[in-house]
Amino acid sequence: MLSFRSIAVGNVLRSHSQLLVRAQQRRWAQVHDVRFLATHRDPNRVLEKYKEKLDRKAKEEGHNSIESLKEAYKDRIAEYRWQESTVTASEFLVPSASSISKSSTPSNSVAIASAAASSQSTTGVKPLSSFLDVDKVLALPSKEIEMLWRLRHANDSRSICAVIPLDTYQRMASTARSHPQFILPLPRQAEVASEGSEGSDGSSSSSLSSANAADIHFLQWGFHPPPSSLSRLSAACPPSSQTAKTHTSTIVFTHLAAYKLHGSYAQPHTTVTHYLDLADEKGLVLMHGQVMPDRGISATEASWLVSSVQRFYDSGVEDSGRKGELLRMFTQGDSTGFKVEDLMEEMERLS
């Protein structure tokens, strides 16, 4: 853990030449638990059809109305709806490797694993088709796509995900091409011993006080060719049409101390991938990140770092001001102007 002292700033900036070495990128995944909502029936029509039976059922169980009966059975109704929505969503989802190993026969497991391996790009980034049935998902409304994307990763406690509007992502990517590397502080509370007042018996006492400190994390963007299927679609587009499916991007997060020590061999603790498969049709970019276990970072902390990336790189939403200046000084290796204290102050202002 690095405290925000001026001596640390010099060390960070003097080592910036080493930060130009590309970090070894390893990719894994994450998300929040949400439920996919399927609405295929008109509830009023169903209620009208079974009104007599529901009235009779309500009277048999001592209820004075159908609403009272529904209230009594609300937990069971919610369970049925959840089961139905899960079954409905399953046709859009590609099974994860863990579910394949538990439920598939050996021959089927080999076939599915071979198909997944063959669809993986040469960059090592998993294609979106390894998570979702892209052709089917394209027919869904944007809101249901977001719910499906979260549902796909809901059982992975170390996964983070998001659905980003295309224009927001394009602003971030444009900034990232000019500033592919940066550092972000993750605030910590450090207890520091301080001298207390002298007691009546002449003895002195000490107390613990909180001091601002932070872990410093190094991030690096990478831009890779899109999956081969998307490349063919882009090449087939007429010159007059524009496609956003020109690449897949990643962000790799590493402890700065580890990166200074090991360079490109440092182990990343979080890897984030942006998929543009739905960008043209839906105007959405699907973000997926994986937090590695036993690397000193929780999923909540990784989510905070990812959100901080947007605050610094999405300079089109608000005046970049000091954010843009800090990015520029770091990229240029300006050891005189760039100060970690200023970066921390800016982070606190944005929080």
C-alpha positions as a Markdown table, in Angstrom:
| # | Residue | x | y | z |
|---|---|---|---|---|
| 1 | Met | 0.0 | 0.0 | 0.0 |
| 2 | Leu | 1.3 | 3.4 | -1.0 |
| 3 | Ser | 0.6 | 6.5 | 0.9 |
| 4 | Phe | 0.2 | 9.8 | -0.8 |
| 5 | Arg | 3.5 | 11.3 | 0.0 |
| 6 | Ser | 5.6 | 13.4 | -2.3 |
| 7 | Ile | 8.5 | 10.9 | -2.2 |
| 8 | Ala | 6.2 | 8.2 | -3.8 |
| 9 | Val | 5.3 | 10.5 | -6.6 |
| 10 | Gly | 8.9 | 10.7 | -7.8 |
| 11 | Asn | 9.2 | 6.9 | -7.8 |
| 12 | Val | 6.0 | 6.5 | -9.8 |
| 13 | Leu | 7.0 | 9.0 | -12.4 |
| 14 | Arg | 10.7 | 7.9 | -12.7 |
| 15 | Ser | 9.4 | 4.4 | -13.4 |
| 16 | His | 6.9 | 5.6 | -16.1 |
| 17 | Ser | 9.3 | 4.6 | -18.9 |
| 18 | Gln | 8.7 | 1.0 | -17.8 |
| 19 | Leu | 5.0 | 1.5 | -18.0 |
| 20 | Leu | 5.2 | 1.7 | -21.8 |
| 21 | Val | 5.9 | -2.0 | -22.0 |
| 22 | Arg | 2.7 | -3.8 | -22.8 |
| 23 | Ala | 1.3 | -5.8 | -19.8 |
| 24 | Gln | 0.7 | -9.5 | -20.3 |
| 25 | Gln | -3.0 | -9.8 | -20.7 |
| 26 | Arg | -5.0 | -12.6 | -19.2 |
| 27 | Arg | -8.7 | -12.7 | -19.4 |
| 28 | Trp | -11.4 | -14.1 | -17.1 |
| 29 | Ala | -15.1 | -12.8 | -16.2 |
| 30 | Gln | -18.0 | -11.2 | -13.6 |
| 31 | Val | -21.7 | -9.6 | -12.9 |
| 32 | His | -24.7 | -8.6 | -10.7 |
| 33 | Asp | -27.6 | -10.8 | -9.8 |
| 34 | Val | -30.7 | -9.7 | -11.8 |
| 35 | Arg | -33.7 | -11.4 | -13.2 |
| 36 | Phe | -34.7 | -11.7 | -16.8 |
| 37 | Leu | -38.3 | -10.5 | -17.2 |
| 38 | Ala | -40.4 | -12.4 | -19.7 |
| 39 | Thr | -43.9 | -11.0 | -20.5 |
| 40 | His | -45.6 | -13.2 | -23.0 |
| 41 | Arg | -49.2 | -13.2 | -21.6 |
| 42 | Asp | -51.7 | -10.5 | -20.9 |
| 43 | Pro | -52.3 | -10.8 | -17.2 |
| 44 | Asn | -55.8 | -9.2 | -17.4 |
| 45 | Arg | -56.9 | -11.6 | -20.0 |
| 46 | Val | -55.8 | -14.6 | -17.9 |
| 47 | Leu | -57.5 | -13.2 | -14.8 |
| 48 | Glu | -60.8 | -12.7 | -16.7 |
| 49 | Lys | -60.6 | -16.3 | -18.0 |
| 50 | Tyr | -60.2 | -17.9 | -14.6 |
| 51 | Lys | -62.2 | -15.3 | -12.5 |
| 52 | Glu | -64.9 | -17.8 | -11.4 |
| 53 | Lys | -62.5 | -20.4 | -10.4 |
| 54 | Leu | -60.4 | -17.8 | -8.5 |
| 55 | Asp | -63.5 | -16.5 | -6.7 |
| 56 | Arg | -64.4 | -20.0 | -5.6 |
| 57 | Lys | -60.9 | -20.8 | -4.5 |
| 58 | Ala | -60.8 | -17.5 | -2.5 |
| 59 | Lys | -64.1 | -18.4 | -0.7 |
| 60 | Glu | -62.9 | -21.9 | 0.1 |
| 61 | Glu | -59.8 | -20.6 | 1.8 |
| 62 | Gly | -61.6 | -17.9 | 3.7 |
| 63 | His | -60.6 | -14.9 | 1.6 |
| 64 | Asn | -63.0 | -12.1 | 0.7 |
| 65 | Ser | -61.5 | -11.2 | -2.7 |
| 66 | Ile | -59.2 | -12.4 | -5.4 |
| 67 | Glu | -56.7 | -9.7 | -4.4 |
| 68 | Ser | -56.6 | -11.2 | -0.9 |
| 69 | Leu | -55.9 | -14.6 | -2.4 |
| 70 | Lys | -53.1 | -13.3 | -4.6 |
| 71 | Glu | -51.5 | -11.6 | -1.6 |
| 72 | Ala | -51.6 | -14.9 | 0.3 |
| 73 | Tyr | -49.9 | -16.7 | -2.6 |
| 74 | Lys | -47.5 | -13.9 | -3.7 |
| 75 | Asp | -44.4 | -15.8 | -2.7 |
| 76 | Arg | -45.4 | -18.9 | -4.7 |
| 77 | Ile | -46.4 | -16.7 | -7.7 |
| 78 | Ala | -43.0 | -15.0 | -7.6 |
| 79 | Glu | -41.2 | -18.4 | -7.5 |
| 80 | Tyr | -43.2 | -19.6 | -10.6 |
| 81 | Arg | -42.5 | -16.4 | -12.5 |
| 82 | Trp | -38.8 | -16.8 | -11.8 |
| 83 | Gln | -38.7 | -20.4 | -12.9 |
| 84 | Glu | -40.5 | -19.4 | -16.1 |
| 85 | Ser | -38.3 | -16.5 | -16.9 |
| 86 | Thr | -35.2 | -18.7 | -16.4 |
| 87 | Val | -36.4 | -21.3 | -18.8 |
| 88 | Thr | -37.3 | -18.5 | -21.3 |
| 89 | Ala | -33.9 | -16.9 | -21.0 |
| 90 | Ser | -32.0 | -20.2 | -21.4 |
| 91 | Glu | -32.5 | -20.3 | -25.2 |
| 92 | Phe | -30.5 | -17.1 | -25.5 |
| 93 | Leu | -27.6 | -18.2 | -23.3 |
| 94 | Val | -24.6 | -20.3 | -24.1 |
| 95 | Pro | -23.7 | -22.7 | -21.3 |
| 96 | Ser | -20.7 | -21.9 | -19.2 |
| 97 | Ala | -17.8 | -24.3 | -19.0 |
| 98 | Ser | -18.7 | -25.3 | -15.4 |
| 99 | Ser | -22.3 | -26.1 | -16.3 |
| 100 | Ile | -21.1 | -28.1 | -19.3 |
| 101 | Ser | -18.8 | -30.2 | -17.1 |
| 102 | Lys | -21.7 | -30.9 | -14.7 |
| 103 | Ser | -24.6 | -31.6 | -17.0 |
| 104 | Ser | -23.2 | -32.8 | -20.4 |
| 105 | Thr | -22.2 | -36.3 | -21.4 |
| 106 | Pro | -18.4 | -36.8 | -22.2 |
| 107 | Ser | -19.0 | -36.8 | -25.9 |
| 108 | Asn | -21.2 | -33.7 | -25.8 |
| 109 | Ser | -18.7 | -31.9 | -23.5 |
| 110 | Val | -15.8 | -32.5 | -25.9 |
| 111 | Ala | -17.9 | -31.3 | -28.9 |
| 112 | Ile | -19.0 | -28.1 | -27.1 |
| 113 | Ala | -15.5 | -27.4 | -25.8 |
| 114 | Ser | -14.1 | -27.9 | -29.2 |
| 115 | Ala | -16.6 | -25.5 | -30.8 |
| 116 | Ala | -15.8 | -22.8 | -28.1 |
| 117 | Ala | -12.1 | -23.2 | -28.6 |
| 118 | Ser | -12.4 | -22.9 | -32.4 |
| 119 | Ser | -14.5 | -19.7 | -32.1 |
| 120 | Gln | -11.9 | -18.0 | -29.9 |
| 121 | Ser | -9.9 | -15.3 | -31.6 |
| 122 | Thr | -6.1 | -15.4 | -31.9 |
| 123 | Thr | -5.9 | -12.6 | -29.4 |
| 124 | Gly | -7.2 | -14.9 | -26.6 |
| 125 | Val | -10.3 | -12.8 | -26.1 |
| 126 | Lys | -13.5 | -14.9 | -25.8 |
| 127 | Pro | -16.0 | -14.0 | -28.5 |
| 128 | Leu | -19.4 | -12.8 | -27.4 |
| 129 | Ser | -20.9 | -15.9 | -29.0 |
| 130 | Ser | -19.3 | -17.9 | -26.1 |
| 131 | Phe | -21.7 | -16.2 | -23.7 |
| 132 | Leu | -24.9 | -15.4 | -25.8 |
| 133 | Asp | -26.6 | -16.6 | -28.9 |
| 134 | Val | -26.0 | -13.4 | -30.7 |
| 135 | Asp | -28.4 | -14.0 | -33.6 |
| 136 | Lys | -31.3 | -14.5 | -31.2 |
| 137 | Val | -30.3 | -11.7 | -28.9 |
| 138 | Leu | -30.4 | -9.2 | -31.8 |
| 139 | Ala | -34.2 | -9.7 | -32.0 |
| 140 | Leu | -34.7 | -8.5 | -28.3 |
| 141 | Pro | -35.4 | -5.0 | -27.0 |
| 142 | Ser | -32.4 | -3.2 | -25.4 |
| 143 | Lys | -33.7 | -3.5 | -21.9 |
| 144 | Glu | -34.1 | -7.3 | -22.2 |
| 145 | Ile | -30.6 | -7.6 | -23.6 |
| 146 | Glu | -29.2 | -5.8 | -20.6 |
| 147 | Met | -31.1 | -8.2 | -18.3 |
| 148 | Leu | -29.9 | -11.2 | -20.2 |
| 149 | Trp | -26.3 | -10.0 | -20.0 |
| 150 | Arg | -26.5 | -9.7 | -16.3 |
| 151 | Leu | -28.3 | -13.0 | -15.9 |
| 152 | Arg | -25.5 | -14.7 | -17.9 |
| 153 | His | -23.0 | -13.8 | -15.2 |
| 154 | Ala | -25.2 | -13.8 | -12.1 |
| 155 | Asn | -23.8 | -16.9 | -10.6 |
| 156 | Asp | -20.2 | -15.7 | -10.7 |
| 157 | Ser | -19.5 | -13.6 | -7.6 |
| 158 | Arg | -16.2 | -12.3 | -9.0 |
| 159 | Ser | -17.7 | -11.1 | -12.3 |
| 160 | Ile | -18.6 | -7.5 | -13.2 |
| 161 | Cys | -20.7 | -6.5 | -16.2 |
| 162 | Ala | -22.4 | -3.5 | -17.8 |
| 163 | Val | -24.2 | -2.4 | -20.9 |
| 164 | Ile | -22.7 | 0.9 | -22.3 |
| 165 | Pro | -24.3 | 3.2 | -24.8 |
| 166 | Leu | -22.3 | 3.2 | -28.0 |
| 167 | Asp | -21.7 | 6.9 | -28.1 |
| 168 | Thr | -20.3 | 6.8 | -24.5 |
| 169 | Tyr | -18.0 | 3.9 | -25.4 |
| 170 | Gln | -16.7 | 5.7 | -28.5 |
| 171 | Arg | -15.8 | 8.8 | -26.5 |
| 172 | Met | -13.9 | 6.5 | -24.0 |
| 173 | Ala | -12.2 | 4.6 | -26.8 |
| 174 | Ser | -11.1 | 7.8 | -28.5 |
| 175 | Thr | -9.5 | 9.1 | -25.4 |
| 176 | Ala | -7.9 | 5.6 | -24.7 |
| 177 | Arg | -6.2 | 5.6 | -28.1 |
| 178 | Ser | -4.3 | 8.8 | -27.1 |
| 179 | His | -3.8 | 7.7 | -23.5 |
| 180 | Pro | -3.7 | 3.9 | -23.4 |
| 181 | Gln | -2.1 | 3.8 | -19.9 |
| 182 | Phe | -2.9 | 5.5 | -16.6 |
| 183 | Ile | -2.9 | 4.9 | -12.8 |
| 184 | Leu | -5.8 | 5.0 | -10.4 |
| 185 | Pro | -5.7 | 5.2 | -6.6 |
| 186 | Leu | -8.0 | 2.9 | -4.6 |
| 187 | Pro | -8.6 | 4.8 | -1.3 |
| 188 | Arg | -7.8 | 3.0 | 1.9 |
| 189 | Gln | -8.0 | 3.9 | 5.6 |
| 190 | Ala | -4.7 | 3.5 | 7.4 |
| 191 | Glu | -4.4 | 3.7 | 11.2 |
| 192 | Val | -1.6 | 5.9 | 12.4 |
| 193 | Ala | -0.4 | 6.1 | 16.0 |
| 194 | Ser | -0.3 | 9.6 | 17.4 |
| 195 | Glu | 1.0 | 10.9 | 20.7 |
| 196 | Gly | -1.7 | 11.7 | 23.2 |
| 197 | Ser | -1.9 | 14.1 | 26.1 |
| 198 | Glu | 0.0 | 13.5 | 29.4 |
| 199 | Gly | -2.0 | 12.0 | 32.1 |
| 200 | Ser | -2.4 | 13.2 | 35.7 |
| 201 | Asp | 0.1 | 10.6 | 36.9 |
| 202 | Gly | 2.7 | 11.8 | 34.5 |
| 203 | Ser | 2.3 | 9.0 | 32.0 |
| 204 | Ser | 1.7 | 9.7 | 28.3 |
| 205 | Ser | -0.9 | 8.0 | 26.1 |
| 206 | Ser | -1.2 | 7.4 | 22.4 |
| 207 | Ser | -4.1 | 7.0 | 20.2 |
| 208 | Leu | -4.9 | 5.7 | 16.7 |
| 209 | Ser | -6.1 | 8.1 | 14.0 |
| 210 | Ser | -7.1 | 7.5 | 10.4 |
| 211 | Ala | -4.9 | 8.8 | 7.6 |
| 212 | Asn | -5.6 | 8.9 | 3.9 |
| 213 | Ala | -3.8 | 6.2 | 1.9 |
| 214 | Ala | -4.4 | 4.3 | -1.2 |
| 215 | Asp | -3.4 | 1.3 | -3.3 |
| 216 | Ile | -2.2 | 2.5 | -6.7 |
| 217 | His | -3.3 | 0.4 | -9.7 |
| 218 | Phe | -1.9 | 0.5 | -13.2 |
| 219 | Leu | -4.3 | 0.1 | -16.2 |
| 220 | Gln | -3.7 | -0.5 | -19.8 |
| 221 | Trp | -6.0 | -0.5 | -22.8 |
| 222 | Gly | -5.7 | -2.9 | -25.7 |
| 223 | Phe | -7.4 | -2.8 | -29.1 |
| 224 | His | -7.7 | -6.1 | -31.0 |
| 225 | Pro | -9.2 | -7.1 | -34.3 |
| 226 | Pro | -12.9 | -8.1 | -34.1 |
| 227 | Pro | -14.0 | -11.8 | -34.4 |
| 228 | Ser | -13.6 | -13.1 | -38.0 |
| 229 | Ser | -17.3 | -13.2 | -38.5 |
| 230 | Leu | -17.6 | -9.5 | -37.7 |
| 231 | Ser | -14.6 | -8.7 | -39.9 |
| 232 | Arg | -16.3 | -10.3 | -42.9 |
| 233 | Leu | -19.5 | -8.3 | -42.2 |
| 234 | Ser | -17.5 | -5.0 | -42.0 |
| 235 | Ala | -15.7 | -5.8 | -45.2 |
| 236 | Ala | -19.1 | -6.5 | -47.0 |
| 237 | Cys | -20.5 | -3.1 | -45.9 |
| 238 | Pro | -20.7 | -0.6 | -48.8 |
| 239 | Pro | -18.3 | 2.4 | -48.5 |
| 240 | Ser | -21.2 | 4.8 | -47.8 |
| 241 | Ser | -22.2 | 2.9 | -44.6 |
| 242 | Gln | -20.3 | 3.0 | -41.3 |
| 243 | Thr | -19.9 | 0.2 | -38.9 |
| 244 | Ala | -18.7 | 0.4 | -35.3 |
| 245 | Lys | -17.7 | -3.3 | -35.3 |
| 246 | Thr | -14.1 | -2.5 | -36.0 |
| 247 | His | -12.4 | -4.0 | -32.9 |
| 248 | Thr | -12.7 | -5.6 | -29.5 |
| 249 | Ser | -11.1 | -3.7 | -26.6 |
| 250 | Thr | -9.7 | -4.8 | -23.2 |
| 251 | Ile | -8.5 | -3.0 | -20.1 |
| 252 | Val | -6.0 | -4.8 | -17.8 |
| 253 | Phe | -5.7 | -3.7 | -14.2 |
| 254 | Thr | -2.5 | -4.6 | -12.2 |
| 255 | His | -1.1 | -3.5 | -8.8 |
| 256 | Leu | 1.4 | -0.8 | -9.7 |
| 257 | Ala | 3.9 | -2.2 | -7.2 |
| 258 | Ala | 3.7 | -5.6 | -8.9 |
| 259 | Tyr | 4.0 | -4.1 | -12.4 |
| 260 | Lys | 7.1 | -2.1 | -11.4 |
| 261 | Leu | 8.6 | -5.3 | -10.0 |
| 262 | His | 7.7 | -7.8 | -12.8 |
| 263 | Gly | 7.0 | -5.6 | -15.8 |
| 264 | Ser | 5.0 | -7.4 | -18.6 |
| 265 | Tyr | 5.1 | -10.6 | -16.4 |
| 266 | Ala | 3.1 | -9.0 | -13.6 |
| 267 | Gln | -0.2 | -10.9 | -12.9 |
| 268 | Pro | -3.3 | -8.7 | -13.6 |
| 269 | His | -6.0 | -8.8 | -11.0 |
| 270 | Thr | -8.9 | -7.7 | -13.2 |
| 271 | Thr | -9.5 | -7.9 | -17.0 |
| 272 | Val | -12.3 | -6.1 | -18.7 |
| 273 | Thr | -13.5 | -6.8 | -22.3 |
| 274 | His | -15.8 | -4.6 | -24.5 |
| 275 | Tyr | -17.9 | -6.3 | -27.1 |
| 276 | Leu | -19.2 | -4.3 | -30.1 |
| 277 | Asp | -21.2 | -7.2 | -31.7 |
| 278 | Leu | -24.5 | -5.4 | -31.1 |
| 279 | Ala | -23.2 | -1.9 | -31.7 |
| 280 | Asp | -24.6 | -1.2 | -35.2 |
| 281 | Glu | -28.0 | -2.8 | -34.6 |
| 282 | Lys | -28.7 | -1.9 | -31.0 |
| 283 | Gly | -26.3 | 0.9 | -30.2 |
| 284 | Leu | -25.0 | -1.1 | -27.2 |
| 285 | Val | -21.5 | -2.2 | -26.1 |
| 286 | Leu | -21.4 | -5.2 | -23.7 |
| 287 | Met | -18.8 | -5.0 | -21.0 |
| 288 | His | -17.5 | -8.0 | -19.1 |
| 289 | Gly | -14.8 | -8.2 | -16.5 |
| 290 | Gln | -13.3 | -10.9 | -14.4 |
| 291 | Val | -11.7 | -10.4 | -11.0 |
| 292 | Met | -9.1 | -13.0 | -10.1 |
| 293 | Pro | -9.2 | -14.6 | -6.7 |
| 294 | Asp | -6.4 | -14.1 | -4.2 |
| 295 | Arg | -5.1 | -11.0 | -5.8 |
| 296 | Gly | -6.1 | -8.6 | -3.0 |
| 297 | Ile | -9.1 | -7.1 | -4.9 |
| 298 | Ser | -12.8 | -7.7 | -4.4 |
| 299 | Ala | -15.4 | -7.4 | -7.1 |
| 300 | Thr | -16.8 | -4.3 | -5.4 |
| 301 | Glu | -13.3 | -2.6 | -5.5 |
| 302 | Ala | -12.8 | -3.7 | -9.1 |
| 303 | Ser | -16.2 | -2.2 | -10.0 |
| 304 | Trp | -15.1 | 1.1 | -8.5 |
| 305 | Leu | -11.9 | 1.1 | -10.5 |
| 306 | Val | -13.9 | 0.4 | -13.7 |
| 307 | Ser | -16.3 | 3.2 | -13.0 |
| 308 | Ser | -13.4 | 5.5 | -12.3 |
| 309 | Val | -12.1 | 4.7 | -15.8 |
| 310 | Gln | -15.3 | 6.1 | -17.3 |
| 311 | Arg | -15.0 | 9.2 | -15.2 |
| 312 | Phe | -11.6 | 10.0 | -16.6 |
| 313 | Tyr | -11.9 | 8.7 | -20.2 |
| 314 | Asp | -15.5 | 9.8 | -21.0 |
| 315 | Ser | -14.4 | 13.4 | -21.4 |
| 316 | Gly | -17.4 | 14.2 | -23.7 |
| 317 | Val | -20.0 | 14.0 | -20.9 |
| 318 | Glu | -18.5 | 16.9 | -18.9 |
| 319 | Asp | -15.6 | 19.3 | -19.2 |
| 320 | Ser | -12.6 | 17.1 | -18.9 |
| 321 | Gly | -10.6 | 20.0 | -17.3 |
| 322 | Arg | -8.2 | 18.6 | -14.7 |
| 323 | Lys | -8.9 | 15.0 | -15.7 |
| 324 | Gly | -7.7 | 15.6 | -19.2 |
| 325 | Glu | -4.7 | 17.4 | -17.9 |
| 326 | Leu | -3.7 | 14.6 | -15.6 |
| 327 | Leu | -4.1 | 12.1 | -18.5 |
| 328 | Arg | -1.9 | 14.2 | -20.7 |
| 329 | Met | 0.8 | 14.7 | -18.1 |
| 330 | Phe | 1.0 | 11.0 | -17.3 |
| 331 | Thr | 1.2 | 10.0 | -21.0 |
| 332 | Gln | 4.0 | 12.6 | -21.6 |
| 333 | Gly | 5.8 | 11.5 | -18.5 |
| 334 | Asp | 5.6 | 15.1 | -17.0 |
| 335 | Ser | 7.3 | 14.4 | -13.7 |
| 336 | Thr | 7.0 | 18.1 | -12.7 |
| 337 | Gly | 3.3 | 18.6 | -13.3 |
| 338 | Phe | 1.9 | 15.2 | -12.5 |
| 339 | Lys | 1.3 | 14.7 | -8.8 |
| 340 | Val | -0.4 | 11.7 | -7.1 |
| 341 | Glu | -1.9 | 14.1 | -4.6 |
| 342 | Asp | -3.7 | 16.0 | -7.4 |
| 343 | Leu | -5.0 | 12.7 | -8.8 |
| 344 | Met | -6.4 | 11.7 | -5.4 |
| 345 | Glu | -8.1 | 15.1 | -5.0 |
| 346 | Glu | -9.7 | 14.8 | -8.4 |
| 347 | Met | -10.9 | 11.3 | -7.6 |
| 348 | Glu | -12.5 | 12.6 | -4.4 |
| 349 | Arg | -14.1 | 15.4 | -6.3 |
| 350 | Leu | -15.6 | 12.9 | -8.8 |
| 351 | Ser | -16.9 | 10.5 | -6.2 |
